[in-house]
Amino acid sequence: MTKRIAILLAILLALPASASDLNDAVGKDYDGHLAKLFDHFHRNPELSMVEFETAKRMAEELRAAGFEVTENVGGTGVVAMMENGPGPLVMMRADMDGLPVEEKSGLDNASRATQTDPITGNTVFTMHACGHDVHITSLVGTARQMAARKDEWRGTLMLIVQPAEERVLGARAMKDDDLWGRFGKPDYALAFHVSSSDVAGIINVSEGSPYAGADTVDIIIRGVGAHGASPHRGKDPIVLGSQIVLALQTLVSRELSPRDPGVVTVGSFHSGTKHNIISDEALLQLTVRNTSEETRAILLNGIKRIAENMGRVAGLPEDRLPEVIISEESVPPTNNNAELTRRLKVAWTDAMGDDAVVDIPTKGMGAEDFPLFTDDPEIPSVFWAIGGTPQKDFDTEMAGGPPVPSHHSPLFKIAPEPAVKAGVESTVVALMALLQE
């Protein structure tokens, strides 16, 4: 046996033991600490940009794990650093905000928390209806495992606890607070999202774009008010708005290639106050989704063209044409670095088994603000999904039972144990693969 073959054999023989050791350690930490921590976060969600208690608890947990922690970055954001000799700087991010949804999951630890919504000023129920409680619990578990294994890696680990992902404001706020200038620009950036559409515990990762880009668009339609019995005396913004809504549907079906995904959804249409009054204004609220800058330009330019020209068709003067406003709450598509994705797939398969890693394309057009960390300047990054729904729930749905609830539903629920464990284990394996350089 040559020396080279002997070394390779020794490495291969060592891999299962190391993976088994990590799996056992994560399991013990879940039973001893993380299960209770998840329960705390699930019962006490907080809304975007007012995650004060969540951020405080995360800072405490990360300090206790041995990290140097900075709070109030970009609002309620938390940055935890651990330097461990020369090597790359690798970032792992977890988002922490909940949603203004009343939980109706039927779980014993269902949230009954309320909070003042910073947007509306109303007191609302709050819920972790998107699984961010899994993300932050897993981040704590990752911190504890990496601190316990400092003799196995070299470099600097940056853990980011991000606010306001649900409003796509948090990543931008942290970057605007000189994140890279204060803590260093990462060589690699990582994040995951728990998914109710995937079987609990699996890793779903692809080399393409797991999340779409998103734009929030308002269209202000100005008409001429009149009596409902005398429509000829006015310019009805409801009729014009309806024509615009229908015309917008042609953008995806007739202006995009059939293989180029895009979404234009009118989520809100407001106008008028009474049965017999023709209003003088209507407001359309849209979400627009894309997977490339080219598609984004086609959709946004098309919305403006359709809205303005439908106003001309209705006979409005140039100074009264519909106005299209594109909000700053916009995010580009999340694009995984192909080479880095392949590298981590190998690491996850070696450590967790072939059955643990899948590549199932995303069917929806959900969006993330994670690329605001990684696109400018460009940082090689991978964003993966962790399954959160037990197989038996999918089997029940297929047999005609209740459907698996989607994210943002009041019925949303995740199986915390397999999701948190897989979140910690997959993150530690990825970090170990990158912090060996």
N, C-alpha and C positions, 0 to 999 in steps of 0.2 A: 504494500500500500504506500503510495507516494505521500509526501508530507502535505501536499495541497489537498489531496482527497481526504486525508485524516482530519485536516482543519475543517473542511466543509462538512464532514460527517459529524464532527463535534458540535458545530453550529446548529445543524439540523436536529440533532438529538436534544439540544438545549432549548429549542424553541417551545415545544409543548409544555415543558416544565415551567418556563417563564410565563407562558400564557395562562397556565393553570394557576400559578401563584397569584397573578393579577386578578383573575376571575374570583378566586377564593377571598382575596383581600377586599375587593369591591363588595362582594356579598356580605362579608362581616361588617364592613363599614356601613352598608345600607341598613342592616339589622340593628346596629348599635347607635347610629347617628342620623343617617340620611333619611330614613323613613319618617322620623319625627320632624325633621326639618322640612321635608316636602309637605307634610300635613299642616305645619305652621303656615307655609307660604300659600297653600291652597285655600286655607280658611281666611287668609288676610290679604287678598289682592288689592293693588292700588293702581289708580289710573295714570295715564301718560303724563310725565313731567311733575307729578306729585307723589312719586314713589319713595317718600321720605323714610318710612319705617323699614321698607324692604331694603333700601340702600344701606341704612344703618346696620341692619342685621347681616347683610352680605359683607360689609366692611369688617364687622366683628368676627365673622367666620373665617375670612381670608387672613386677617391678622393672626388669629389663633393658629392657623396653619403655617405661619412663619413668613408670610409675604409682607412687603412694605406697601402700605395701602394709602392711596390719596382719594379723598372724597370730594364731592361737589364739582366734578369735571363735566362741563357742559350742562350744568343744572344738578341733577341727582346722580350723575354717572360716577362710577367707582373704577379706579385703575389699581391693580395689584401687581407688583413686580417681584420677581425672584431672580437674582443674578447668581450664576453657578459656574463661574469660570468663562474662558473664551469659547465663542461659538455663536451661532445665529440667534437673532431675536425673533421669537415666534409668538404670535398673538392668538388668543382664543377668546371669542366673544359670546356672551349670553345676554339676552334681552329679558327685562324683568317686569314690564307693565301688564296690567290686566285690562279688562274691557267693561264698559257700562252695560252689563247684562245681568239679569237676575238668574242665578243658577237654579235649574230644575232637573238636575241629573239624578236626584234620588239618592245620592251617596251620603254616607254617614257624616262625612266631613265637608258637605256642600257649604259653600260660602254664603253667609248671611250678612256680609259686610256691606256698609254703605259709605259713600264719600261724596263730597261736593265736586261736581264736574267743573273743571276749570274753564270749559268752553261755554257752557250754558248757565252755570251758577246754580243748577238744580241738584238736589240730593238724589243720588241714584244708587241702585244696587251695583256691586262690582263682582267680577268673576274672572278667574283664569280660564277663559273660554278658548284659548289658543295654545295652552300648554307651556307658557313661559315659566311656570313653577317647576316643570321638569328641567328646563334649561339652567336655571340658577341653582337648583339643588345639585345637578350634575356638575356644575362648575365648582361648587364647594368640594364635591367628592374628588374631582380631578385635582384640585389644589392639594388636598390631603394626600393623595397617592403620589403626586410628583414630589412633594416635600419629603415623603418617606423614602423616595428612590433617588435622592440627589447624587448618589454615587454611580448611578447608571446613565446620567446625561450631563451634557455641558452646553452652556449658552445662557440666554436670558429668556425667562417666561413672562409674558404679559397677559394677564387675565382682565378682560373688560366686562364690566356689568353695565349694560346700556339701557338708558331710559327710552320711553316713547317710540318704540318700534312701530306700534299700532298706528301712530300718526305720522310715521316716517320723518320724525323730527330729531330723534335722539342721536343718530350717528352724525348727522350734520352739526348738531350742537356741540358734540364732543370734539369733532375735527376743528370747528371754529374756535374752540378753547385751546388751540395750539397743542393738540394731543401729541402729534409726532415731534414737535419741537421740544416739548417738556419730557417726553418719555422715550423718544427714539422711534424711527420708522421701522416697522417689522420687516423681516426678510420673507416671512410667510404669515398668512392670516387664515384662521379657521373658524368655522361656526357650524352648528347643526340646528335643525328644527324637528321637534317631535311631530309625528304624522298619524292622524287617526285613520288614514287610508292605507297604512302599511301594517303588517303583522307585528305584534309587539316583540321588540328586541332585535329586529333585523336592521341592517344598515342598507339604505337605498342611496346610491350615489351614481352620477353619470357625468360624462365629460362635457356635456352641453350646458344649457341654461336651465337650472332647476326652478328659477323664479323669473317672472316677467318684469319688464319695466312698467311703471305706472305713472299716469298724469291725472291730476284732479282739475277738471275744467268746468267753468261756469259760463252760461250763455244768458246774457240779459237781453230780453226782447221788449222793446218799447213800442207800444201801440198808441192808439188814440181812443180814449174812453168815450162811452156813449151809453144810451139806454138800450137794454136788451131788446126792446121792441123796435128800435131804429138802428139796426146794425150798419145801414148804409151811411150813417153819420160818423162812424168811427173806423178804426183799424184794429181788428180783434187780435190781440197777442196770443190768445189761446189757440185760435185756428192756425195762426202762423207758427206757433210753437209745435203744434201737432204735425204740421207739414215738415218742419225741421227734423223732428224726431224720426219720422218715417224716412226722410231723405238720408239721414245719417246711417241707416241700416245698409245702404248701398256701398259704403266705404269699404267694409270688409268683404262683402260678397262680390263687388265688381271692380275694386281698385287695387286689392291685394292679390298676389298670386295665391292659388288654392293651397299651396304648400307653405305659405307664409302666415303664421298665426297672428291674429290681432283681435281685439275686443273693443267695441264702443258701446257702453251701457249707459242709458239715461236712468239714473237712480232716483231722481226727484224732479217733479214738475209742479211749480206753485204759481197760482194766479187767481185773482178775483176774491170777492168778499160776499157776494150775494147772487141769488138766482137771476135777477133781471138787470144786472149791471155788467156792461162790457168793461173790463179792466183796462188800464193804460200800461200795464207792465206784466211780464211773466218771467220766471227764472227757471232755467234748466240746470241740473247738476249732473255731471257726467264723470265716469271713470273710464280711462282709456289705457289699454294694455298692449304691450309690444314685446318682441324679443330682439329687436335691433334698432339702431338709430335711423336706418332707412325707413323701416315701417313706421316708426314714431313720427317722422317728418310727413309721410304720406297721410297719416291719420289726422294729425294736428292741423296741417295745412288744409286738408279736406273739410274738417269741421268749420274752420273759419270761412272757407269759400262757400260752403253750403248755407251757413247761417246768414252771411251777408247777402248773398244773391237771392235767397228766398225772401229776404226783406225787400229787395228790389222788385221781385215778382209781385209782392203784396202792395207795391206802390208807395213804400215809405221813402221819404226824402233821405239824402245821403247822411245828414246829421242825426237821423233816427234809426239807422240800420242796427241790427242786432250786434251786440258787443261780446266777443269771445275773450275770456280771461283764463289764462293758464296759471294755476297756483304754483307757488314755490314748493309745495308738498309733492314733489315729483322725484322718482328714483329710476335709475337705469336698470336694465336687466342684470341679474346675477349670473355671471359666467365663470364656470369652473376652469381653472388652468388644466389643460389636458394632460400634460406631463406629470404634474403634481398629483392629479387624480389617479392616474395609473399607478404611481408610486405608492399612494396610500391604500389603494385597493389591494395591492400585493401584501402590504403590511397587515391590513385587517384580515385578509384571507388566511395568512400564515398564523396569526394569533387567535382568530376567533372561528375559523373554519369556513369551508366553501359555502355552506348553507346560510351563513350569517350575512353574506354580502350579496346584494342584488342590484340590478340596474333596470328599474321600471320607470319609464318616462312619466313625467308629471302631466296629468290630464287637464288641470285647470290653469289659470293665468294669475295665480297669486303673486304678490310682489313683496319685496324685502328692501330695507334700507342698508343692508350689509355692504353692498357695492360702493356706498358712499365712503366707506373706509378704504376700499381697495382699488378704486378706479383711477384716482388722481391724487398722488402719483400711483402708477400701477404696481400692485403687490400680488405676487402669485398666491392664489387662494383656492380653497375648496369648501363648499357648503354641502352638507349631506343631510339626509333625513334619518331619524330613528323611529321605527315602528312603535305604535302605542296602543293598538287594539288587539285583544286576544283573538286567535284564530276561530274560537268557538262563536264569537260574535259575528264574524263574517259568515260562518256556516249557518247560523240562525237566520241571518238576512237572506241568504240564498234559498233557504227553505220556506221563505214567505213571512218570516218574523220581522220585527222592527228593524229599520235600516240603521246602520252605524251613523251616529250623529256627526255632522261636519264641524269643522272649526268655526268659532263664533256663534255656535248654536247654544241656547240655554241648556240643552241636553248633553253637550259635549263632555266627554270623560276619557281619561287615559288610564291604562293600567300602570301605576307608578313604578312598581318594583322592576319589571323587565325593562321599562323605558329608561329609568334613571340608571340602572346598572349598565345597560348597553351604551347610554350616553357617556358615562364615566369611562368605561373600558375602551370604547372606540376613540375617545379623545386622548386618553393616555397613550394608547398604541400609536396614534398619529403624531403626538408630540415627541414620543420616544424615537420615532423614525426620523424626525426632522432635527432633533437635538443631539444627533450623533455626528454631525458634520465637524 
